[in-house]
Amino acid sequence: MLLARALRAAAALRPPPGRPPRRLLSSFSSSSSSSSSSPRTLLPPPGVAPPPVRSLWQLGGGGWRTALLRPRRGSAGGVSCGCGGLHTEGDKAFAQFLTDEIKEEKKIQKHKSLPKVSGGWELEVHGTEAKLVRKVAGEKVTVTFNINNSIPPSVDDETQEEQKPDEQEPDLTSTPNFVVEVIKDDTKQTLVLDCHFPEDEVGHEGEEESDIFTIREVSFQPTGEADWKDTNYTLNTDSLDWALYDHLMDFLADRGVDNTFADELIELSTALEHQEYIKFLEDLKSFVKCQ
């Protein structure tokens, strides 16, 4: 009995034969016979332009080749070697340029291996950072420098105009800032001297009395701690008494940090900078060629 009632109820809900099924959205369409009290409408009211619609067709200017599918400038002819990266004719020319550049840089490379510093200094190199260590009579002297951004800016236009065409361009010289740390065995403090090469002093030969490097700052830091404390007093030498400054320079000279050491440090830093530059070019070439 219940099943028969359910079948009769389902039959009553079916539309009569020949009449199309009712469309639920027909009541929302706009027409002259539509009721003005309709709560929702899909079409805008008269006199109001429809909102803009973003589509791939419009982005592509009316064609199926849309802007999203167009290849970028310079990527024509790009192929993949299976590594998942893009290789173009521009990459090929770039790699060839790097190959030639590496050959030229190796031709003018003065030191195939890093030069040594006289005076019993031991060299430690970690990437672009170098450390020279020397132990003398219960003291440990450490000189640390980094070759990044150690090449002075190129000469100005006036100097280039004065240079004759047959003259060779001056060699690039690395003059990094360096930090001298003096540690005594019986103390817990380290004397730290921040030094640098003034541009007007580098390369001036024949001036024996002139120092080719200067001390900028002096401070004490806890021995054995990697991070120095900004709360420790730092002495700036710009307004320092010249007698005290001369004693500080003599203090360094007595421990092997003098003009001779500074010249050898420049030679070492220049060789290291050139070595790292060639290595960078080789890495860049491998990256472009995806080797």
LINNOR-V309749 format. One record per backbone hydrogen bond with DSSP energy under -0.5 kcal/mol. NH is the residue of the N-H (numbers start at 1). CO is the residue of the C=O. E is the energy in kcal/mol with one decimal. If there is no record, write none. Layout:
nh->NH co->CO e->E
nh->NH co->CO e->E
//
This chain:
nh->5 co->1 e->-1.9
nh->6 co->2 e->-2.0
nh->7 co->3 e->-1.9
nh->8 co->4 e->-2.1
nh->9 co->5 e->-2.1
nh->10 co->6 e->-1.9
nh->11 co->7 e->-1.9
nh->12 co->8 e->-1.6
nh->13 co->9 e->-1.0
nh->14 co->10 e->-0.6
nh->14 co->11 e->-0.7
nh->19 co->16 e->-1.8
nh->24 co->22 e->-0.5
nh->26 co->23 e->-1.4
nh->27 co->24 e->-0.5
nh->28 co->25 e->-1.3
nh->29 co->26 e->-0.8
nh->31 co->29 e->-0.5
nh->34 co->31 e->-1.2
nh->38 co->35 e->-1.3
nh->42 co->28 e->-1.2
nh->48 co->45 e->-1.6
nh->49 co->47 e->-0.5
nh->55 co->53 e->-0.5
nh->59 co->55 e->-2.3
nh->60 co->56 e->-1.7
nh->61 co->58 e->-1.4
nh->62 co->57 e->-3.0
nh->66 co->64 e->-1.6
nh->69 co->66 e->-1.0
nh->70 co->66 e->-0.6
nh->70 co->67 e->-0.5
nh->75 co->72 e->-1.9
nh->78 co->75 e->-1.7
nh->79 co->87 e->-2.2
nh->87 co->79 e->-1.4
nh->89 co->76 e->-0.5
nh->92 co->88 e->-1.8
nh->93 co->89 e->-2.3
nh->94 co->90 e->-2.3
nh->95 co->91 e->-2.6
nh->96 co->92 e->-1.9
nh->97 co->93 e->-2.2
nh->98 co->94 e->-2.3
nh->99 co->95 e->-2.0
nh->100 co->96 e->-2.1
nh->101 co->97 e->-2.4
nh->102 co->98 e->-2.5
nh->103 co->99 e->-1.7
nh->104 co->100 e->-2.1
nh->105 co->101 e->-2.4
nh->106 co->102 e->-2.1
nh->107 co->103 e->-1.4
nh->108 co->104 e->-1.5
nh->112 co->110 e->-0.6
nh->118 co->116 e->-0.5
nh->121 co->117 e->-0.8
nh->122 co->133 e->-2.7
nh->124 co->131 e->-2.5
nh->126 co->129 e->-3.3
nh->129 co->126 e->-1.9
nh->130 co->145 e->-2.8
nh->131 co->124 e->-2.9
nh->132 co->143 e->-3.1
nh->133 co->122 e->-2.2
nh->134 co->141 e->-2.5
nh->136 co->139 e->-2.2
nh->139 co->136 e->-1.3
nh->140 co->183 e->-2.6
nh->141 co->134 e->-3.4
nh->142 co->140 e->-0.5
nh->142 co->181 e->-2.6
nh->143 co->132 e->-2.8
nh->144 co->179 e->-2.2
nh->145 co->130 e->-2.3
nh->146 co->177 e->-0.6
nh->147 co->128 e->-2.3
nh->150 co->147 e->-1.4
nh->152 co->150 e->-0.6
nh->152 co->173 e->-0.8
nh->160 co->156 e->-1.6
nh->161 co->157 e->-2.1
nh->162 co->158 e->-1.7
nh->163 co->159 e->-1.1
nh->167 co->164 e->-1.2
nh->175 co->150 e->-2.7
nh->175 co->173 e->-0.6
nh->178 co->195 e->-1.9
nh->179 co->144 e->-2.4
nh->180 co->193 e->-2.8
nh->181 co->142 e->-2.9
nh->181 co->179 e->-0.5
nh->182 co->191 e->-2.5
nh->183 co->140 e->-2.5
nh->183 co->181 e->-0.5
nh->184 co->189 e->-0.6
nh->185 co->138 e->-1.8
nh->187 co->184 e->-1.3
nh->190 co->221 e->-3.0
nh->191 co->182 e->-2.2
nh->192 co->190 e->-0.6
nh->192 co->219 e->-3.1
nh->193 co->180 e->-2.7
nh->194 co->217 e->-2.7
nh->195 co->178 e->-3.0
nh->195 co->193 e->-0.6
nh->196 co->214 e->-1.9
nh->198 co->196 e->-0.6
nh->201 co->198 e->-1.4
nh->202 co->198 e->-1.2
nh->204 co->201 e->-1.4
nh->205 co->203 e->-1.2
nh->207 co->204 e->-0.6
nh->208 co->206 e->-1.2
nh->210 co->207 e->-0.9
nh->214 co->196 e->-2.6
nh->216 co->194 e->-3.4
nh->216 co->214 e->-0.5
nh->217 co->194 e->-1.3
nh->218 co->235 e->-1.9
nh->219 co->192 e->-2.2
nh->220 co->233 e->-0.6
nh->221 co->190 e->-2.3
nh->223 co->188 e->-2.6
nh->225 co->222 e->-1.2
nh->228 co->226 e->-0.5
nh->232 co->229 e->-1.0
nh->235 co->218 e->-3.5
nh->236 co->234 e->-0.6
nh->237 co->216 e->-2.5
nh->239 co->236 e->-0.6
nh->240 co->237 e->-1.2
nh->245 co->241 e->-2.2
nh->246 co->242 e->-2.6
nh->247 co->243 e->-1.8
nh->248 co->244 e->-1.8
nh->249 co->245 e->-2.2
nh->250 co->246 e->-2.4
nh->251 co->247 e->-2.3
nh->252 co->248 e->-1.8
nh->253 co->249 e->-2.3
nh->254 co->250 e->-2.4
nh->255 co->251 e->-0.5
nh->255 co->252 e->-1.1
nh->256 co->253 e->-1.7
nh->257 co->252 e->-2.5
nh->258 co->256 e->-1.0
nh->262 co->258 e->-2.6
nh->263 co->259 e->-2.4
nh->264 co->260 e->-2.0
nh->265 co->261 e->-2.4
nh->266 co->262 e->-2.1
nh->267 co->263 e->-2.0
nh->268 co->264 e->-2.4
nh->269 co->265 e->-3.0
nh->270 co->266 e->-2.6
nh->271 co->267 e->-2.1
nh->272 co->268 e->-2.4
nh->273 co->269 e->-2.7
nh->274 co->270 e->-2.3
nh->275 co->271 e->-2.2
nh->276 co->272 e->-2.5
nh->277 co->273 e->-2.1
nh->278 co->274 e->-2.2
nh->279 co->275 e->-2.0
nh->280 co->276 e->-2.2
nh->281 co->277 e->-2.2
nh->282 co->278 e->-2.3
nh->283 co->279 e->-2.5
nh->284 co->280 e->-2.6
nh->285 co->281 e->-2.4
nh->286 co->282 e->-2.3
nh->287 co->283 e->-2.2
nh->288 co->284 e->-2.4
nh->289 co->285 e->-2.6
nh->290 co->286 e->-1.2
nh->291 co->286 e->-1.9
//
